[in-house]
Amino acid sequence: MKILVIGSGGREHALVWKLAQSRHVTQMWCTPGNAGISEERLASGEPISCVNIGAEDLPRLLAFAQEKKADLTVVGPDNPLALGIVDLFQQHGLRIWGPNRKAAQFESSKVFSQNFMEKYGIPTARAGTFSDAAKARAFAASLNGYCAVKADGLALGKGVLLSRSQSEADRAIDEILVSKAFGSAGANIVIQELLEGTEISLHALCDGKTAKLFPTAQDHKRALEGDQGLNTGGMGTYSPTPFLNESQLAAVGRAILDPWLAGCAAEGIDFHGIIYPGIMLTPAGPKVLEFNARFGDPETQVYLTRLENDLLELLDASVSGTLHKFEMKWNPMSSVCVVMASGGYPGSYAKGTAISGLEAANGLPHTKVFHAGTARSGKQIVTNGGRVLGVTAMGTDLKSAQAAAYAAVEQIHFEGAQFRRDIARKAL
């Protein structure tokens, strides 16, 4: 099969790396890809080609897939899904993995997903949706300012502002709704009560009827150690977490995925892809914070290093509605991913900084360095984004996986590199 992967981040590098191991793949392209993806090889030794087409340039992506006669296109990021790339490709008779535009609303509109959860009894936080700042402030006041203020649309994982006082809530509402800090994504907002507990990431692969639950992972969204600083797209993750045993995970899956699947059927939503609810384990039980309609990044890196199935077979079954035939198999080892970011991220940062030590880090046992924001400059690999690398390592237990990941981080150097030193600490 000839495969096209769309995207350029750490998630897409992990997808390419895992898909390249499949005996079914004869050729693979990634648009636009990155410096690490361009170094991957198929099992046959054939290189993966990175092609400079942006992930949101739908007409050129369609033309490329048609020209190359791609058998399956795999969509990594949220934006092309929200723009309707799946609908476009399907209209032209092309097979593509990911939710269509209607199904992608679970991520592209927080108002939509909040209303859906309330309608179908999916456990979630008390919330209100607003386009009027005065009404939003009044609702925040009813929560004593103790709330999460969320832009309705896509904002690169940064459109959530947490407040613990009325003045903070008012400031967050003004920033998103009045000052338009996130542009049109903030035309409407959701205000949720601030839930207390342990946050985990759940993922499930879906084929329209069946949802196959992954093991647990925990992401670290804040830029600084101890969950301080600004929200980012994710500074590191690990899997599995110790917070749910297998029977508890299955129970949480049923409480969330069963009403979700029933709601999708009732609303005529045909969901093929990954549904990824962020979950807060509260004293009153698990509650959904929000939905994502694609693999989390950096969760993909820890999941795909642990996945023992042929990923292409699973994605193919997700597209064709035959997922019930597969049992997902997971390596019992733990996996830890530490994100190395550019200095200043998630604010402004420099690009083009030389990176050294990648070969030494990748040479360590059970270690894989996934590239996110990297590019080539002559023979040198340089920084080309906020999150630069996802340094991922496995171990027989979480402590050894954590030690292995940080040993690999110590091998890698670029000016201004920043990373959290407490990834997986909550579990230990």
Beta strands, then each sheet from edge to edge (+ up, - down):
strand 1: 2-7
strand 2: 27-32
strand 3: 49-50
strand 4: 72-75
strand 5: 96-97
strand 6: 127-130
strand 7: 146-151
strand 8: 160-164
strand 9: 189-193
strand 10: 198-201
strand 11: 204-207
strand 12: 211-213
strand 13: 218-219
strand 14: 222-224
strand 15: 228-231
strand 16: 236-239
strand 17: 272-282
strand 18: 285-292
strand 19: 334-341
strand 20: 367-371
strand 21: 374-377
strand 22: 380-383
strand 23: 387-395
sheet 1: 3+ 2+ 1+ 4+ 5+
sheet 2: 6+ 9- 7+ 8-
sheet 3: 10+ 17- 11+ 12-
sheet 4: 10+ 17- 18+
sheet 5: 13+ 16- 19+ 23- 20+
sheet 6: 14+ 15-
sheet 7: 21+ 22-
end
